[in-house]
Amino acid sequence: MCSVDTPRDTLDPTLHVVRRTYSHRCEKYQIALASVIHCENALDINPTQRWTLDSPMCLEAFKASAESAYQRALDSLSSTVIQRILELHKMGLPGTCKYYQ
């Protein structure tokens, strides 16, 4: 499925790079597929019942993933704000962003 049988001496450098990239991507696909099959076996999931991209469960999972990423970004932002407030408090300037002489 993923092999390209062409003698090396007939390949120009550009085609060799394309062939190597294609081969690498095929290997990555095979590794990902093996990981999916392993997870399906471990969780006792029937491979014929995989979600399609337009199924409600898949869309719900995409939405949950986006909300999770949003919450992580929000948590990171709030921790940064808290760090800055504590730094201002250590300098004796709580609640301000400017130093007045």
PyMOL commands that set and color helices and strands:
alter all, ss='L'
color gray80, all
select helices_A, chain A and resi 8-10+13-42+47-49+56-90
alter helices_A, ss='H'
color red, helices_A
deselect
rebuild
show_as cartoon
